[in-house]
């Protein structure tokens, strides 16, 4: 039987967010993903890493809410 290797990855440490509260880090990665995907497309490997990072940092409920707000044109961040 072949051995399966599972790799767990999360966002790397970011010196802009030194405290244990990662709310701003989550928000920044979410915005970085959307800025990147606007220029390069959702499937770009560079953009995919930002998506992986914000998904590992942000509560699912927040992401769902932000996605809904973006769809409705009411998102408080940059377009």
Residue pairs with C-beta under 8 A, 6 or more apart in sequence:
9 52
9 56
10 53
10 56
10 57
11 25
11 29
11 52
11 53
11 54
11 56
11 57
12 53
14 25
14 28
16 24
16 25
16 28
17 24
17 25
17 28
22 57
25 57
26 54
26 57
26 58
26 59
26 62
27 58
27 77
29 50
29 53
29 54
29 57
29 58
30 54
30 58
30 63
30 66
30 77
31 77
31 78
32 50
32 54
33 47
33 50
33 51
33 53
33 54
34 70
34 77
35 78
36 44
36 46
36 47
36 50
37 44
37 47
37 51
40 46
40 47
41 47
42 51
54 63
55 63
66 75
66 77
69 75
69 76
